[in-house]
Amino acid sequence: MDRLADFIHKYWNNVWFKGILVVSVLVFVFAEASGGRNDLDIFLNASQDLFKGENIYQKTYFDGYHYYYSVLFATLIYPLSLLGSFWSKWIWISIQLILLWRIWMIMMGWLGTYLNKPAFKTLLGFCVLVFCLRFIRSNLHLCQMTIIMLFLSLESINMITKRRWLLGSMLLAFAINIKLMPLVLLPYLFYRAHWKPAIMTLFMMGAMLYLPILWVGKDQHSILLHGYFDLINPTQSAHVLDASETSFHSLTTFFAVFFSEDAHENGAPDWPRNLASLQITQLNILINVVRLALIVFTLWFLRSLPFKSFDNNERTWWEISYLLLLVPLIFPHQQHYAFFMCLPAVGWIFYQLIQQKFVVSPWILGFLILVFLCFNLSLWLGAFNKWYNHFKLVTFGGLALLFVLAKLLPGSLSISRSEAR
């Protein structure tokens, strides 16, 4: 392992390699910015419609897609809608690349301190990059939001643990305002006795929710707010039979396609996969029971009574890795790129493997190989992608990753953050 780490570290720090990497990134950004329509076009069209006084949650865009994000977010991206397709995408992708770099820096700030050799840090970053490459590429290609969501989630916890409560709370509140997924971190703050930032986050969430009244007006804001909550209401049958697209993943889609004959995906192969035929009420109960079980399983990671704080980087990263891994599993209407939220869990696992010189149980290595294949087969063997989606391999990979994460417990290190950073 040391030789591999030294080899990767040597070439990573080679000036020619970095030059080639920079040129490759610029070519990639240019090619993607010159490409066809993607999700950013939906965001920007909704932003323009907002200022035309239209109900952006009732209206659909292009092939019937809804805008699922907040009014505040639609407001903030309005300047991009004035730049044209190429420059708006160029700026958007460039921002996401910067945020990817910041996510890597946060991970190294939390975990890299414990790696006693610079080459091991490079190896950790390389392994995480290769493991999550499919999700990184998809988010950049589709101009999606998951990179921003993960950055805001990690940076908010990073700031809060540095006692920069105002900034941390603002980042978390903004993340939740854009899309509800980072909401899983709010109860965690209460559980770990971070009272001040948790309460500040609640107040800021309310302020950000009603702030658009200042420019859209009270009546229009009320219409938009009702439309937004109706659209994301998890009790809707569309979020139970969450299978309108073959590319959907998460537990709602997973159980819908395997346990209900009513889940019909557009363009799905005509190949049987039903294990049972549940009524929609039974399916809803099953989904919510499994969700509840995964939420309760959080106690496996917390391993303490409530309202006890930790000054241990390892343990805190392990805990929030599980919470962020839950996001694409328990929330409905998730595409494969949402599983980029698993990056902290992947970082933790490879950090542990490097610490243990990859001398771990064959079961763990076997499960990790399974996860890698489930996550990345479409990148290497894309011709069979419809079958990977048909049998929901990404969701299988997420569940297998959960098992590996749960097995690799933190060690006995207890370096405080003041010593570590």
N, C-alpha and C positions, 0 to 999 in steps of 0.2 A: 504493500500500500504506500509506503514511503517513497518508493521509486516513481510510482504513478503520480503521486502528489507533487514531487519535485519536477517531473516532466511537464505536467500541466502548468505549474507555477512558472517554470522557465519560459515557456512559450507565451503565456498570458502577459508576462512583463516585457516581452520582446517588442521593441519599437515598431518593427515591421508588421508584426501581428496586429498591434493596436491600430496601425495605419490602415491595414486591410479591413479591420473590423469597422472602423469609422466610415470608410468608403462604402462598405457593404450596407451599413445602416442607412446612409444617405440615399443610396440607390433604392433600398427597400421603401423608405419613406416616400420618395418620389413616385415609385411604381404604385404604391397603395393610394397616394393622394390623387393619382391620375386615373384610378380605377372607377368602377361603376358605383351604383347606388349601394349604400349600406345603412346601418342603424343611425349614424349621425344625421343622415338626411331626414329621418323621422323626427329626431330631436329638434333640428333646426326648423323644419316645417311647423312643428307644434309651437315653437317659440314665436315664429312670425304670426301664427293664428291667434296666439294669446293676445298680442297687441292689436289684433283686428277685432277683438271682443268676442271671439268664438269659443265654444266649449271644447277644449282640447282633449277632454276625456270621453266625450261622446263621439267625436269625429274619429274616423280611422284613416290611415295613411297607406298609400301605395296598394299593397295586396291585402288590405284589411287589418293592418297592424295598429294596435292601440299605443298611445303614449302613456307609460306607466310611472313617470317620475313627477317631481313636485313642480309647483308653480314657480317657486323661487329658483329652481334649477333652470327652468325654461326661460326665466328672466335673465339670468346671468350669462347664458350662452347666446343671447340675442345678437350681440356684436358679431359673432362668428357667422350668423346667417346673412350678414351684409357683405361678406368677403368673396362669395362664390365657392363652388364645390372644391376646387383644387386647394386654395389657400386655407379654407376652414379645416379640411382634412389634414393638410400638412401641419398646421398648428396643433390640432387635436392629437395626432399621432406623436408629434414631438413632445408634447406635454406628458403623454403616457410613458414615453421612453424615459423622461426625467424622473417620473414617479417610480418606474421600475428600478432605476438606480437608487432612489431613496429607500425603497423597500429593502433592497439588498443591504444598504448601509445600516438600516435599523436592525435587520437580522444579525449582521456582524457585530453591532453594538451590544446585542443581547447574548448571543451565543459564541461569537468569535473570540471573545475574551478568554474563554475556557480552553481554546485550542492553542497549544503551546508552540506552534510552528506556523509561520506565515503560509507555507505551502498547503497546510491543512485547511486554512480559510479559503484559499483558492479552490481546493478540491471540493469543499462544501458548496461554494457558489456554482461551480461547474456541474455538480451532481443535481442541484436544484434546478438549474437552467435546463439541463437535458430532460429531467423528469417532467417539468412543467412546460416544455417547449410548445406542445400542441395548444395549450390554453393561452400562452403568451401570444402566439401567432394569431389565433382566432380573435382574441380581444383587439389586437392591433388592426387586423384585416377588416373586421366588422365595425371598428370604431366604437366598441362597446364600453361599458361602465365599470367592469369588475376590477380593473387595475386601480381606478380611482377609489372604489369602495374599500379595497384592501389597504391602500395607502392611508386613507382617512382613519380606518379602524386601528391600524398599527401605530400610526403617528399619534393618535389621540391617547392611547394607552401609554405610549412612550413619554408623552408630555405630562400626563397625569402622574406617572411614577417618578418624574423629576420634580414634582410639586409645582409644575406650571399649569395649575388647574384651569385657569381661564381659557388659555389656548386649547388645552386638551378637551375641555368640555365643549368648546365651540366647534372643534373638528368633529367630535362624535355626534353632536346635535345636527351638524350640517350633513354628515353621512346618513343619519337616520331620516333626515328631512328629504334627501334626494331619493332614497330607497330604503325601505324598512329593514333590510337584512341585517345591518349592524346592531339592531335593537338587542340582539343576544348579549351584547357587552354591558348593557345598562344594569340588569340584575346582578351581573358579576361584580360591578363596582360596589353595589350595596353589600353583597356577600363578603367582599374583602374589606369592608369598612372604609371605603373611600367615599365618605358621606358628602363632603363638600363638592367634589366634582360631579357626583351622581345627581345631587339636587340641582346644581348649576346646569347640568345637561338637560334636565327636565324643563327648567324655566326657558332655556334657549330653544328647545324644541318647540315650545308653545309660541315663543316670539317669532321664530322663523316660519311657523305655519301661518301666522296671521299677518306677518309683515307685508305680503303682497297687497293687502287692502289699500296701502298707500298709493299704489299705481294702477290697480285694476278696479278699485271701488268695492264697497262693502257688499252690494248686491251680486255683482259678478263673482266676487270671491266666494260667497256662499254657494253659488251654483257650482263653481269649480271644485270646492271642497267636498260637496255631496257627490259629485261625479267621480272624484278621485277615490273616495272611500267605497263607493259602490263598485268601482272597477277592481279594487284590490281585496274586496271582502272574501275571506277564505272559505266562507260557508257556501258560496255560489257553486252550483253543480259543475261549472266550467273548471273550477279549481279542485274538484274531487275527481271527475273524469278528465284529468289533466293530460289529454292525449290528442290535441288537435293537430300537432305537428310531430313528425317522426323524430325530430332532433331534440324533443323535450326529454329531460331527465329528472332526477329527484325521486323521492319516495312516493309522491302522489302519482306520478306517471308510472313508476315501477309497479306499484300495486294495481293501478288501473288496468294496465295491459296484461298482467299475468293473472288477475283475479276477477276480471269482469269481461263479459262478452259485449258490453255496450261501449267499450273504449275503442273507437275506430280512428286510426291515424290516417291522414290524407297521404296517399302514395306509399303506404306500408306494404311490404311483400306479403303475398298470400301464403303465409306459412304459420301453422298453428303454434300458439305459445301459452294459451290459457291453461292454468293449473286448477282453476275453480271458476265458478260463475256466481258471484255475489251480487245482491241487489245494491243499489247505490247507497242506501242507508247503512247496510252492512259494510260496504267498502269504506264509507266515511268513518265508521267506528274503528275498523282495522287500521286505517291510516293514522287516526288520532291516537290510538293506543300505542302504535310503534313510535310516533313522534314523542309521546309522553315518556315512553321507555328510554328513548335516547336522551331526553332532557334530564330524566332522573339519573341516567348513567353519568351525568356531569359530576355527581358526587364521587365517582371513582377517581376523578382527576382532582377534585377539590381536597378531599381527604382531610378535612378539618371541620370543626364546628363553625357556624357562621360568625361573621364580624371579626375575623382574625386576618390581619394583613401579613404579607410576606415581603422580605427584602432579598429574595432569591431569584435571580434572572432565570435560571433553568426552570424552576417550578412554575413561575408565572407564564413563561413562554409556552410551556407544555399545556397549561390550563387554557390559555386563549387560543392555542392551536386547535384544541378540540371544539371550542365554541365556534370558531370560524369555519371549521370543517362541517359543523352541523348546518350552516347556512344553506348551501346548495342541496342538502339532503331533505331538510324539513320544510323549506319554503316551496310553494307551488310555482309552476310556470318557469322552470329553470332550464336554460339551454346548457350545452356542454361547457361553454366558456365560463359559466358561473363557478365551475370547479377550480378555477384559479384561486379561489379562497382557500384551497387546501395547501397553498405554498408554505405557510408557517408550519403545518404538520409535516410536510415533506422535508423542510429545513431541519426540524427537530429530529426526525428519523435518521437522516444522513449525518447529522451532528453526533448522534449516539453511536452510529455505526463507525464513524471515524474515531471516536473516543475508544471504542472497543476493538479497533483494528479489524473491523468486519468479522470478528469472531463471535457470532451469535447463533441462535438456534436455526437449524435448516428450515423450520416452519416459518420463521420471520422472513428469511431470505426468499423463500418460496412465495409467500404472500406478497412481498414487495415486487417480485418479478411479475406476478399476476396483476398487481396494480399498474405497473408500468405498461404492460401490454393493453390493459383495458383503457388506459388513458391515451395511449399514443399509437395504437394500431392504425387509426385513420390517417395519421400523418405519414406513416411508412407504407401502408398498404391501403390507400384511399379507395381503390376500386371496389372494396367490399364494405364501404362505409354504411350502406343501407342495412346491412346485416348487423353491424355493431350497434346501430341505433335501434334496430328491431328488437334485439335482446338486451338493450339497455346496459351495455358493457361499462359505460362510464359510471353509472350508479353502482354496479357491482364493484368497480374499482374503488369508489368512495367508501363503501362499507368495509372492504378489505383493508383499506388504509386506516380506517377507524380501529380495526383490530390490532394492526401493527403499532399504531400510536399508543393504544392502551397498554400494550405489552412492554413498551420501552419506557420504563419509569425513570424519573430523574434520579441522579446519584446523590451523594452526600455533600456535594459542594455547596457552599453557602456564602459566596462572595457578594457583598452588598453592592448596590448600584453605585454608591459613591466611590467604591474601590474599582469597580469594573469600567466606569466610563469617565 
